């Protein structure tokens, strides 16, 4: 069951909300929690009921380990909990990958049946590891079993995050008011959900038709022009942005309908002026997990620059591998590890020579944003490609035009007159920028790319618009001090009409269900 499906929007969600409200109005706090747990397990089991047993066993095991750690902060018990969690994740997500690579290296013939990846296993595994570590360090305490079950299974954030901390969620679940719906929560939550739905079905799914054919062509050894390769890479860059941004908004909106405030997980990352800032804005809770539970335990930046760069590289390689069992993901993580290391080295250099003051200038910010964006786009190619060969074909088109003359639109030749001949001598041709046709309707695609670039670089995001309602934990540190009253959501008739119009458009675009891209991780 998908957030962007009719059955979820018009059947599942209304039933769960009404049941929650009906139970909560009668003061049955624990029954209301039980209702949400049951609904969340039903939601999870909709894809594959067989894996309900897996998540329930994981919950029981980690709750038991948490109880033992609360009584005795034993490193041995903590290690046992982490090893079992990672072992479970490793078997389901990486067993086939390792067996295949062992066969390649040893020319062996080890056979392992294809293992189907259980939905959300990466997210609920990491979430429970954070719980065990936090209990060990006395950063949270062990609540009762019902509260813990809801912490793990709460359906708005179960499938693709955010990766929440026990201490962030449990105090909200234990409040007396929890279980009683409020009109203000419904208004704010539904507005955020609708905006997220619009991003997914109108923006992400429509730019996807310009990204998918290009990457499929690269996998099939089709020779791509420079414009086709860059067009496909940019289309995927925006598809992933609006897909993940849409999911993040919908998760926050759904939780808010039940009176729960989730942590911020996505905040306009393409507005980042450096790759360091990008990772503070993209998948914020995963970045937090990698920083707190991998980078800092490795030593962080405590032992000089060389160790910092080594620790950054290890952390990002693991972050890439978390996304998928494939060398493309590992290389993507390594690319970002290299980018972040270069960024830190540049910051240290400018600080040492006293040039840091120039970083605040408008020109420096523009160049910083542009360089960061281009680096992210280049890395997304490796992230999206199904194989190293497909990625190399994309890069060959992007940077070398696959050895062909650089294409220009045919209508440009007569306009340039004598200049066109000179351009031909320099290696240009007038066959058209998209002569393979793999970029779809090129005019429509280019217009969409330009429109989306304007949105991601210059428009306020959903949470900016609803900032007065405190829609997400951790939002305050991102907000600009300057007030923009005309861009702030208000609970009145005008904004109700605006949101209703957006909802109508989004509902019309739900023609076929499409999974969120982060579901595969």
Secondary structure in CASP SS format (residue, H / E / C, confidence):
PFRMAT SS
TARGET T0000
AUTHOR 0000-0000-0000
METHOD secondary structure of the structure
MODEL  1
X C 1.00
X C 1.00
X C 1.00
X C 1.00
X C 1.00
X H 1.00
X H 1.00
X H 1.00
X H 1.00
X H 1.00
X H 1.00
X H 1.00
X H 1.00
X H 1.00
X H 1.00
X H 1.00
X H 1.00
X H 1.00
X H 1.00
X H 1.00
X H 1.00
X H 1.00
X H 1.00
X H 1.00
X H 1.00
X C 1.00
X C 1.00
X C 1.00
X H 1.00
X H 1.00
X H 1.00
X H 1.00
X H 1.00
X H 1.00
X H 1.00
X H 1.00
X H 1.00
X H 1.00
X H 1.00
X H 1.00
X H 1.00
X H 1.00
X H 1.00
X H 1.00
X H 1.00
X C 1.00
X C 1.00
X C 1.00
X H 1.00
X H 1.00
X H 1.00
X H 1.00
X H 1.00
X H 1.00
X H 1.00
X H 1.00
X H 1.00
X H 1.00
X H 1.00
X H 1.00
X H 1.00
X H 1.00
X H 1.00
X H 1.00
X H 1.00
X H 1.00
X H 1.00
X H 1.00
X H 1.00
X H 1.00
X H 1.00
X C 1.00
X C 1.00
X C 1.00
X H 1.00
X H 1.00
X H 1.00
X H 1.00
X H 1.00
X H 1.00
X H 1.00
X H 1.00
X H 1.00
X H 1.00
X H 1.00
X H 1.00
X H 1.00
X H 1.00
X H 1.00
X H 1.00
X H 1.00
X H 1.00
X H 1.00
X H 1.00
X H 1.00
X H 1.00
X H 1.00
X H 1.00
X H 1.00
X H 1.00
X H 1.00
X H 1.00
X H 1.00
X H 1.00
X H 1.00
X H 1.00
X C 1.00
X C 1.00
X C 1.00
X C 1.00
X C 1.00
X C 1.00
X C 1.00
X C 1.00
X C 1.00
X C 1.00
X C 1.00
X C 1.00
X C 1.00
X C 1.00
X H 1.00
X H 1.00
X H 1.00
X H 1.00
X H 1.00
X H 1.00
X H 1.00
X H 1.00
X H 1.00
X H 1.00
X H 1.00
X H 1.00
X H 1.00
X H 1.00
X H 1.00
X H 1.00
X C 1.00
X C 1.00
X C 1.00
X C 1.00
X C 1.00
X C 1.00
X C 1.00
X C 1.00
X H 1.00
X H 1.00
X H 1.00
X H 1.00
X H 1.00
X H 1.00
X H 1.00
X H 1.00
X H 1.00
X C 1.00
X H 1.00
X H 1.00
X H 1.00
X H 1.00
X C 1.00
X C 1.00
X C 1.00
X C 1.00
X C 1.00
X C 1.00
X C 1.00
X H 1.00
X H 1.00
X H 1.00
X H 1.00
X H 1.00
X H 1.00
X H 1.00
X H 1.00
X C 1.00
X C 1.00
X C 1.00
X C 1.00
X C 1.00
X C 1.00
X C 1.00
X C 1.00
X C 1.00
X H 1.00
X H 1.00
X H 1.00
X H 1.00
X H 1.00
X H 1.00
X H 1.00
X H 1.00
X H 1.00
X H 1.00
X H 1.00
X H 1.00
X H 1.00
X H 1.00
X H 1.00
X H 1.00
X H 1.00
X H 1.00
X H 1.00
X H 1.00
X H 1.00
X H 1.00
X H 1.00
X H 1.00
X H 1.00
X H 1.00
X H 1.00
X H 1.00
X H 1.00
X H 1.00
X H 1.00
X H 1.00
X H 1.00
X H 1.00
X H 1.00
X H 1.00
X H 1.00
X C 1.00
X C 1.00
X C 1.00
X C 1.00
X C 1.00
X C 1.00
X H 1.00
X H 1.00
X H 1.00
X H 1.00
X H 1.00
X H 1.00
X H 1.00
X H 1.00
X H 1.00
X H 1.00
X H 1.00
X H 1.00
X H 1.00
X H 1.00
X H 1.00
X H 1.00
X H 1.00
X H 1.00
X H 1.00
X H 1.00
X H 1.00
X H 1.00
X H 1.00
X H 1.00
X H 1.00
X H 1.00
X H 1.00
X H 1.00
X H 1.00
X H 1.00
X H 1.00
X H 1.00
X C 1.00
X C 1.00
X C 1.00
X C 1.00
X C 1.00
X E 1.00
X C 1.00
X C 1.00
X C 1.00
X C 1.00
X C 1.00
X H 1.00
X H 1.00
X H 1.00
X C 1.00
X C 1.00
X C 1.00
X H 1.00
X H 1.00
X H 1.00
X H 1.00
X H 1.00
X H 1.00
X H 1.00
X C 1.00
X C 1.00
X H 1.00
X H 1.00
X H 1.00
X H 1.00
X H 1.00
X H 1.00
X H 1.00
X H 1.00
X H 1.00
X H 1.00
X H 1.00
X H 1.00
X H 1.00
X H 1.00
X H 1.00
X C 1.00
X C 1.00
X C 1.00
X C 1.00
X C 1.00
X C 1.00
X H 1.00
X H 1.00
X H 1.00
X H 1.00
X H 1.00
X H 1.00
X H 1.00
X H 1.00
X H 1.00
X H 1.00
X H 1.00
X H 1.00
X H 1.00
X H 1.00
X H 1.00
X H 1.00
X H 1.00
X H 1.00
X H 1.00
X C 1.00
X C 1.00
X C 1.00
X H 1.00
X H 1.00
X H 1.00
X H 1.00
X H 1.00
X H 1.00
X H 1.00
X H 1.00
X H 1.00
X H 1.00
X H 1.00
X H 1.00
X H 1.00
X H 1.00
X H 1.00
X H 1.00
X H 1.00
X H 1.00
X H 1.00
X H 1.00
X H 1.00
X H 1.00
X H 1.00
X H 1.00
X H 1.00
X H 1.00
X C 1.00
X C 1.00
X C 1.00
X H 1.00
X H 1.00
X H 1.00
X H 1.00
X H 1.00
X C 1.00
X H 1.00
X H 1.00
X H 1.00
X H 1.00
X H 1.00
X H 1.00
X H 1.00
X H 1.00
X H 1.00
X H 1.00
X H 1.00
X H 1.00
X H 1.00
X H 1.00
X H 1.00
X H 1.00
X H 1.00
X H 1.00
X H 1.00
X H 1.00
X H 1.00
X H 1.00
X H 1.00
X C 1.00
X C 1.00
X C 1.00
X H 1.00
X H 1.00
X H 1.00
X H 1.00
X H 1.00
X H 1.00
X H 1.00
X H 1.00
X H 1.00
X H 1.00
X H 1.00
X H 1.00
X H 1.00
X H 1.00
X H 1.00
X H 1.00
X C 1.00
X C 1.00
X E 1.00
X E 1.00
X C 1.00
X C 1.00
X C 1.00
X H 1.00
X H 1.00
X H 1.00
X H 1.00
X H 1.00
X H 1.00
X C 1.00
X H 1.00
X H 1.00
X H 1.00
X H 1.00
X H 1.00
X H 1.00
X H 1.00
X H 1.00
X C 1.00
X C 1.00
X E 1.00
X E 1.00
X C 1.00
X C 1.00
X C 1.00
X C 1.00
X C 1.00
X C 1.00
X C 1.00
X C 1.00
X C 1.00
X C 1.00
X C 1.00
X C 1.00
X H 1.00
X H 1.00
X H 1.00
X H 1.00
X H 1.00
X H 1.00
X H 1.00
X H 1.00
X H 1.00
X H 1.00
X H 1.00
X H 1.00
X H 1.00
X H 1.00
X H 1.00
X H 1.00
X H 1.00
X C 1.00
X C 1.00
X C 1.00
X H 1.00
X H 1.00
X H 1.00
X H 1.00
X C 1.00
X H 1.00
X H 1.00
X H 1.00
X C 1.00
X C 1.00
X C 1.00
X E 1.00
X C 1.00
X C 1.00
X C 1.00
X C 1.00
X C 1.00
X C 1.00
X C 1.00
X C 1.00
X C 1.00
X C 1.00
X C 1.00
X H 1.00
X H 1.00
X H 1.00
X C 1.00
X C 1.00
X C 1.00
X C 1.00
X C 1.00
X H 1.00
X H 1.00
X H 1.00
X H 1.00
X H 1.00
X H 1.00
X H 1.00
X H 1.00
X H 1.00
X H 1.00
X H 1.00
X H 1.00
X H 1.00
X H 1.00
X H 1.00
X H 1.00
X C 1.00
X C 1.00
X C 1.00
X C 1.00
X C 1.00
X C 1.00
X C 1.00
X C 1.00
X H 1.00
X H 1.00
X H 1.00
X H 1.00
X C 1.00
END
